[in-house]
Each structure stands twice: as structure tokens, then as C-alpha cells.
Amino acid sequence: MSTQAYVSTRAGTSAVSLSEAIARGLAPDGGLYIPSRLPALVGQDVAILERLAADSSLPETARLPRVARVALRGFFAGDRLEPQLDAIVDAALDLEAPTTAIPACRDPLFALELFHGPTAAFKDFGARFLAESLQRLQGDSPKPLTILVATSGDTGGAVAAAFHRRPWVRIVILYPRGMVSPLQEQQLTCWGGNVVSLRVDGTFDDCQRLVKEAFVDAELNRKHRFSSANSINIGRLLPQMTYYAASSFDVLRRAGARPSYIVPAGNLGNAFAAVLARAIGCPIDRIVLAHNINRTVPDFLETGLWRPRHGIATLASAMDVGDPSNMERLRSLYPDLEALRAQVSADSVDDAAISARITADFAQYGREWCPHTATAAEVYSRLSAAERRDRPWVLVATAHPAKFNEIVEPLIGKPVTVPQSLARLLCLPQQFSDVAPTLRALAAALE
């Protein structure tokens, strides 16, 4: 297998290795790294993944690492991390990610549950993988990394949990004031030590802009040795492919047809991971993006005009993104609009529909959805009866409803059980600083 290279979406710099792409986070020209070619699953790979899907004796925590070894091998080919891939996935991906049937539904409907990690959100998979990869790349360097993280809710908590108390790194979390849930803010600010939490007087898009501006500022980079743990980092996206790989082969075995996925979408990292998984040969049919009222992507797919805008606060706060970074990756892989439309479709859901769907699906299916998962469930409900009947559908459940208990509990009329991992964090004191949405303010906070 030939060595894999990574190139910028803006084609302004030369190709780099996977290790370099992970360590840098963002390309020097401001672009995002993507593989120069997409490795394909060969017949032997498919056979292994089919066997793993059929092995009922395999513990769930052991399944994903074994799937990752197969699905990610081509992305690591020839890199200095390739010999350590097994150790990385064993340490990072020993998490449950079950695809559970919804038995009360007459049609073949499933939920891909990505909320069983330490911070009860899908970001745990990518954050843990990135931490293990960067630790191996750090080596004996005397200068610690500074990882900048813009978050609309779940990313910051997952990154803090994955990197907390690792002496070779400092984590700086930027989150928008008043635009995350109380429990999310607790997860962003309870760490201390090597985790610095900055509450930005602005939106998530302001936080994301500050991170990008810091990355291209040569003087700040020299001082602080930046890297990123947002989904702009290819090291965050690659491990997310693995749960789509595992899930798709599992549903194909159980339902006898390739599943289609409805993905709650904000910055589009999770959606891009699903597209990558299908592109390398996983048995995935349609990919539908479920947005809240931040309609930048649905409007683009409808009109062909890319018009980023400021994020609007909604109940599904982690998806309040008006200028999603990973659209740059999607458009780089599929520059023709019709080709992109063939890869993904999109719909948007307002707060009233999110609330109504949480209530209705608890009554009908007994399932407790977080507001983000509810956007996917609402988009599913809008499909025609024939579409729901003719193929298996998977709702991507991105966060535990307990993270949004102040929203969910009044709608379903009962308390939501808080996972033990979250309950522990609720007892810790908050530590954060307020900053203006300017690079100068961020630079001062970094000092």
C-alpha cells in the first residue's frame, strides 16, 4: 500500500504526512487537510467487517477498535503513526456505539447511540483518538502544545476530558456566552489544571474565527505552538468514520439492505465522516443532514449560493453554526454542485418542531431524545411512507438527553437519568474567564 498524503482544500501548500496534518490542525494557507486519495476497502477488508458485525460474542467495547484497524489502515499508510494504529484505537475507541432497533416502529428504524462515552456525546470518539495520536507525536519535545478549541457545546467538554492532566499540552476552550446549555457550560469549565476556559462575548462562529485567525498569526504560533482539536483537524474526523463503518455493516446484516443515515449537522464534521465512510466502500445508502434553523447548508444545496451568516441560538445549541468549516472539505471533494447534491441532502427544523418531536417520540417509542437527535427524528418523520418502509433508516443520536435536561424533562414529564460520568462533573467548581471576540483579547488571555 502506497504512502498516504494529505493536501489543503485551498491547494496553497505542498502535501504533508498524516502526522503533520494532525499536529498542525490547519494548513498554512488556512485550508483544511483532506486525503490526496481515498483508500478503498478491498474484498478481504469487507469480509473482516462482515464477520465483526456478525460476532455476537464480541464485547461492544472491543468491536469498534477492531473495525477501526480495518477502516483506517489506508489513511495511515506509510505514516510514522501507522505501526501504532492498533495501540491508538485500543486506547481511544474502547467505547460502546450500539445501533439499536426501535421496536415500536413498524418500519426498519434504528438509532446509532454515540452518547456512551465519558462526556455523553459523539465528540468523545474523535477527542480521545486525537489525544492518543498527539501524545505519540509529541515525543520528547520540551515545548508543550497549545490546543485551541472553538465549541458550540460538546466539543470542548470532550476535548477537556480527553486531554486533562496530560503534561505535554495546554487546552484553551473558546465557547459563546449564553449559547450553550447549563450542563454543557459546566462540562466546559470544571477542569482547571491544563485546561483554560474562555467565555467569548459572541457566537460560535466568532469563536471559530478567532481560532483560525490565531492559527495564521505567525507570532502567536511561534509563542504557543498551536494545534487544533476541532473538526477542522483531520485527526478528529477519521475515527468518526469507524462508527459508521461498524453500524452500516451491522444494519446490513440485520435488515438485509444498506442503511441510510440522518445526521444532526452543525459544523459538518460528523456528516463529512459519514461521507468518507461511504466513499471508501461502507454499505451506506443516503446521507441526510438535519439542521436547526441555521440554514446555510440547506439553502446552499437548494440555490447553489454559499452565504455564511452568524449563528442563531436554538434549542439544539451545538448545531448553532452559520459558517460550517467542513463544507470546505465537502466542496473540495465534490466541487460540482450536482455531484455534492448526489452525496447529501439537507432539511432544517425549528425549535417548535424539535420540542414537539421530543414529546411525540417519547410517547410513541419510549425514546428520550436530546434536541439534536430530535432534529434527525423530525426529518425522518417528514419522509414519505414509502421511503420509511423501503429501506432501513438510522437516526444518529449524538448526545445524551441528560445534557439538556432543562429542555427535555418538561417535554416528556419525567426526570432524565444522568449518567454517572456526567454526575461526577456536576460537583466540580467552574473556572473561566470572559473575553471579547477579538484576536487581541485572545492573545492576552493566552499570556
C-alpha positions in Angstrom: 0.0 0.0 0.0 1.5 3.3 -1.1 2.1 6.2 1.4 -1.0 8.3 2.0 -0.6 12.1 1.7 -2.8 15.0 2.9 -3.4 18.2 1.0 -5.0 21.5 1.8 -8.5 22.2 0.5 -7.1 25.5 -0.8 -4.2 23.9 -2.7 -1.9 26.6 -1.5 0.7 24.4 0.2 2.5 21.1 -0.5 1.2 17.8 0.6 2.1 16.6 4.1 2.0 13.3 6.0 -0.9 12.3 8.3 1.3 13.1 11.3 2.0 16.6 10.1 -1.7 17.2 9.3 -2.7 16.1 12.7 0.0 18.1 14.5 -0.7 21.3 12.5 -4.5 21.1 12.6 -5.0 23.8 10.0 -2.9 24.1 6.8 -0.6 27.2 6.5 -2.8 28.6 3.7 -5.9 28.5 6.0 -7.3 25.4 4.3 -8.3 22.1 5.8 -6.4 18.9 5.3 -8.0 16.1 3.2 -6.5 12.8 1.9 -4.9 13.2 -1.5 -6.7 10.0 -2.5 -9.4 7.9 -0.8 -8.3 4.4 0.1 -10.9 1.7 -0.8 -11.9 -1.3 1.3 -10.9 -4.4 -0.6 -12.6 -7.8 -0.5 -10.6 -9.0 2.5 -11.5 -5.9 4.4 -15.2 -6.3 3.7 -15.1 -9.9 4.8 -13.5 -8.9 8.1 -16.0 -6.2 8.8 -18.9 -8.6 8.0 -17.5 -11.1 10.4 -17.1 -8.5 13.1 -20.7 -7.4 12.6 -21.9 -11.0 13.0 -19.9 -11.8 16.0 -22.4 -11.6 18.9 -19.8 -12.8 21.4 -17.6 -9.7 20.9 -18.0 -7.1 23.7 -19.2 -3.8 22.4 -16.1 -2.0 23.8 -13.9 -4.3 21.7 -15.8 -4.1 18.5 -15.0 -0.5 17.4 -11.2 -0.8 17.8 -11.2 -3.9 15.6 -13.4 -2.1 13.0 -11.0 0.9 13.2 -8.0 -1.2 12.4 -9.5 -2.1 9.1 -11.3 1.1 8.1 -8.4 3.4 9.0 -5.4 1.4 7.7 -5.4 3.1 4.3 -5.4 6.6 5.9 -2.3 5.8 8.0 -0.4 4.1 5.2 3.3 5.0 5.3 3.0 7.4 8.2 5.1 7.3 11.3 1.9 6.5 13.3 1.0 3.5 11.2 2.8 1.0 13.5 0.9 2.4 16.4 -2.5 2.4 14.9 -3.6 -0.7 16.9 -2.4 0.8 20.2 -4.1 4.2 19.4 -7.5 2.7 18.6 -7.4 0.2 21.5 -6.8 3.1 24.0 -9.2 5.6 22.4 -12.1 3.7 20.9 -13.0 1.2 23.7 -16.4 2.8 23.8 -19.9 1.5 23.1 -21.5 2.7 20.0 -24.5 0.4 19.5 -27.1 0.7 16.7 -30.3 -0.1 18.5 -33.6 -1.0 16.8 -36.7 1.0 17.7 -39.1 -1.9 18.1 -42.3 0.2 18.5 -41.8 1.5 14.9 -43.4 -0.5 12.1 -40.7 0.5 9.7 -37.0 -0.5 9.9 -35.7 2.3 12.1 -32.6 2.3 14.3 -30.6 4.8 16.5 -26.9 4.9 16.4 -26.1 5.8 20.0 -23.0 7.9 20.3 -23.5 9.1 23.9 -21.9 6.3 25.9 -18.5 8.0 26.3 -17.1 9.9 29.3 -18.9 13.2 28.3 -22.0 11.6 26.8 -21.6 13.0 23.3 -20.2 11.8 20.0 -17.3 14.1 20.3 -15.7 11.7 22.8 -14.6 9.3 19.9 -12.6 11.9 18.0 -11.2 13.7 21.0 -9.8 10.5 22.6 -8.3 9.4 19.3 -6.7 12.8 18.7 -5.2 12.8 22.3 -3.7 9.4 21.8 -2.3 10.3 18.4 -0.8 13.7 19.5 0.7 12.1 22.6 2.7 9.7 20.4 3.7 12.6 18.1 4.8 14.8 21.0 7.8 12.6 21.8 10.5 14.4 23.8 9.7 17.9 22.6 10.3 20.3 25.6 7.7 22.8 24.4 4.1 21.9 25.2 1.3 22.2 22.6 -1.4 24.7 23.0 -4.6 23.3 21.5 -7.3 25.9 20.7 -10.9 24.6 20.7 -13.9 26.5 19.5 -17.0 24.8 20.7 -20.7 25.2 20.4 -21.2 22.9 23.3 -20.0 19.3 23.2 -16.5 19.5 21.6 -14.9 21.5 24.4 -16.0 19.1 27.1 -14.9 16.0 25.2 -11.5 17.5 24.4 -11.0 18.6 28.0 -11.8 15.1 29.2 -9.5 13.5 26.7 -6.5 15.8 27.3 -6.9 16.7 31.0 -3.8 16.2 33.1 -1.6 15.4 30.2 1.5 17.4 31.0 2.6 18.0 27.4 -0.4 20.0 26.3 -2.5 23.0 27.3 -6.2 23.1 26.2 -7.8 26.5 25.6 -11.6 26.3 25.1 -13.5 29.2 23.5 -17.3 29.0 23.9 -20.1 31.5 23.2 -21.5 33.3 26.2 -25.2 32.4 26.8 -25.3 29.9 23.8 -24.6 26.6 25.5 -26.8 24.7 28.0 -26.0 25.0 31.7 -24.8 21.4 31.8 -22.6 21.9 28.8 -21.1 25.0 30.4 -20.4 23.0 33.5 -18.5 20.5 31.3 -16.5 23.2 29.6 -15.4 25.0 32.8 -15.0 22.4 35.6 -11.5 21.1 34.8 -8.7 23.6 35.8 -5.1 22.4 35.6 -4.0 22.4 31.9 -7.5 23.4 30.7 -8.3 27.1 30.2 -11.9 28.0 29.6 -12.7 31.3 27.8 -16.3 32.6 27.6 -16.4 34.7 24.4 -18.8 37.6 24.1 -20.1 36.4 20.7 -21.4 33.4 18.7 -19.8 30.1 17.9 -18.8 31.5 14.6 -16.8 34.2 16.4 -15.1 31.5 18.4 -14.2 29.6 15.3 -13.0 32.7 13.6 -10.7 33.5 16.5 -9.1 30.1 16.3 -8.5 30.4 12.6 -7.0 33.9 13.0 -4.7 32.6 15.7 -3.5 29.8 13.6 -2.4 32.1 10.7 -0.7 34.6 13.0 3.0 33.7 12.8 4.0 35.4 16.0 1.3 33.8 18.1 2.1 30.4 16.6 5.8 30.9 17.4 5.0 31.6 21.0 2.4 29.0 21.7 2.9 26.0 19.2 -0.8 25.7 18.2 -2.7 22.7 17.2 -6.5 22.1 16.9 -8.9 19.6 18.3 -11.9 20.9 16.4 -13.3 19.0 13.5 -11.0 21.2 11.3 -8.4 18.6 12.5 -8.3 15.5 10.3 -7.4 13.5 13.4 -10.9 14.3 14.8 -12.7 13.1 11.7 -11.0 9.8 10.8 -12.1 7.9 14.0 -15.7 9.1 13.5 -15.7 7.1 10.3 -15.4 3.9 12.3 -18.8 4.0 14.0 -20.5 4.5 10.6 -18.5 1.5 9.3 -19.5 -0.7 12.2 -23.1 0.5 12.2 -23.6 0.1 8.4 -22.3 -3.5 8.3 -24.4 -4.3 11.4 -27.6 -2.9 9.9 -27.0 -4.5 6.5 -26.8 -7.9 8.3 -29.9 -7.3 10.4 -32.1 -5.6 7.9 -30.8 -7.1 4.6 -30.3 -3.7 3.0 -27.9 -0.8 3.1 -29.0 1.8 5.7 -29.5 5.5 5.2 -28.4 7.9 7.9 -29.9 11.1 9.2 -27.1 13.1 10.8 -27.7 16.2 13.1 -25.5 18.8 11.4 -23.7 21.8 12.7 -20.0 22.3 11.7 -20.4 19.2 9.4 -17.6 17.1 10.9 -19.8 14.2 11.7 -21.5 14.4 8.3 -18.2 14.5 6.5 -17.1 11.4 8.4 -20.3 9.6 7.1 -19.5 10.7 3.6 -15.9 9.4 3.9 -17.1 6.1 5.3 -19.4 5.6 2.3 -16.7 6.8 -0.1 -14.2 4.1 0.9 -16.9 1.3 0.5 -19.0 1.0 3.6 -22.6 -0.1 2.8 -24.3 3.3 3.3 -27.2 4.5 1.1 -28.5 8.0 1.6 -27.0 10.7 3.9 -29.4 13.3 5.1 -28.3 16.3 7.1 -30.7 17.6 9.8 -30.1 21.2 10.6 -31.8 23.5 13.0 -32.9 27.0 11.7 -29.3 27.8 10.9 -30.0 27.1 7.2 -26.7 27.9 5.5 -26.2 24.4 4.2 -29.8 23.6 3.2 -30.0 27.0 1.4 -26.7 26.3 -0.5 -27.9 22.9 -1.6 -31.1 24.4 -2.8 -29.8 27.5 -4.5 -26.1 26.9 -5.2 -25.2 30.1 -3.4 -22.8 29.9 -0.5 -23.9 32.5 2.0 -22.4 32.1 5.5 -24.0 34.0 8.3 -23.9 34.4 12.0 -25.3 31.5 14.0 -28.7 31.8 15.6 -29.3 30.4 19.1 -31.7 27.4 19.2 -32.6 24.5 21.5 -30.1 22.4 19.6 -27.3 24.7 20.6 -24.3 22.5 19.5 -25.6 23.0 15.9 -25.9 26.8 16.0 -23.4 27.2 13.2 -23.8 29.7 10.4 -20.4 29.2 8.7 -19.6 25.4 9.0 -15.9 24.8 8.4 -16.3 21.3 6.9 -18.3 22.4 4.0 -14.9 23.4 2.6 -13.9 19.7 2.7 -17.2 18.6 1.1 -16.9 21.1 -1.7 -13.2 20.2 -2.2 -14.1 16.6 -2.7 -17.2 17.3 -4.7 -16.7 20.8 -6.4 -19.6 20.2 -8.8 -22.9 21.2 -7.1 -24.8 18.3 -8.7 -22.2 15.9 -7.5 -22.5 17.3 -4.0 -26.3 17.1 -4.1 -25.9 13.4 -5.0 -23.8 12.9 -1.9 -26.0 14.6 0.7 -29.4 16.3 1.1 -30.5 18.6 3.9 -33.5 19.8 5.8 -34.0 22.2 8.7 -36.1 22.1 11.9 -37.2 24.9 14.1 -37.5 24.9 17.9 -41.2 24.2 17.9 -40.7 21.1 15.8 -37.8 20.0 18.0 -39.9 20.3 21.1 -42.9 18.5 19.5 -40.7 15.7 18.2 -39.2 15.1 21.7 -42.7 14.8 23.1 -44.1 12.7 20.3 -41.3 10.1 20.1 -41.2 9.6 23.8 -44.9 8.9 23.7 -44.7 6.7 20.7 -41.4 4.9 21.1 -40.4 5.5 24.7 -37.2 7.1 23.5 -35.7 10.1 25.1 -34.0 12.4 22.5 -31.7 15.3 23.1 -32.7 18.3 21.0 -30.0 17.5 18.4 -31.2 13.9 17.9 -34.7 15.2 17.8 -33.8 17.2 14.6 -32.9 13.9 12.9 -36.1 12.3 14.2 -38.2 15.2 12.9 -36.5 14.9 9.4 -37.3 11.2 9.4 -40.9 11.9 10.2 -41.1 14.1 7.1 -40.1 11.2 4.8 -42.9 9.6 2.7 -44.3 6.3 4.0 -42.7 4.6 1.0 -39.2 6.0 1.9 -39.6 4.9 5.5 -40.8 1.4 4.5 -38.4 0.6 1.7 -35.0 1.0 3.4 -33.6 0.9 6.9 -33.0 4.3 8.4 -30.6 5.2 11.2 -31.0 8.3 13.4 -27.6 9.4 14.6 -28.1 10.1 18.4 -25.3 12.5 19.1 -25.8 13.4 22.8 -27.4 12.0 25.9 -30.7 13.8 26.7 -29.5 14.4 30.3 -27.1 17.1 28.9 -30.2 19.1 28.1 -32.5 18.1 31.0 -33.8 21.6 31.4 -35.3 21.2 27.8 -36.2 17.5 27.7 -37.7 16.9 31.2 -40.7 19.3 30.9 -41.5 17.9 27.5 -41.6 14.2 28.5 -42.9 14.8 32.0 -40.3 12.9 33.9 -36.7 13.2 35.1 -33.9 12.0 32.7 -31.4 9.7 34.4 -28.0 11.4 34.5 -25.1 9.1 33.5 -22.5 8.6 36.3 -19.8 10.2 34.2 -21.8 13.4 34.0 -22.9 13.4 37.6 -19.3 13.4 38.7 -18.6 16.6 36.7 -21.6 18.4 38.1 -19.9 18.5 41.6 -16.8 20.4 40.4 -16.4 24.2 40.6 -16.4 26.3 37.5 -13.3 28.2 36.3 -13.5 30.5 33.3 -12.6 34.0 32.0 -14.6 36.3 29.9 -13.0 37.7 26.7 -14.0 39.9 23.8 -14.3 38.3 20.3 -11.0 39.8 19.1 -7.6 38.3 18.4 -6.0 40.8 20.7 -8.2 39.7 23.6 -7.4 36.0 22.8 -3.7 36.8 22.7 -3.8 38.5 26.1 -5.7 35.5 27.6 -3.1 33.1 26.2 -0.4 35.1 28.1 
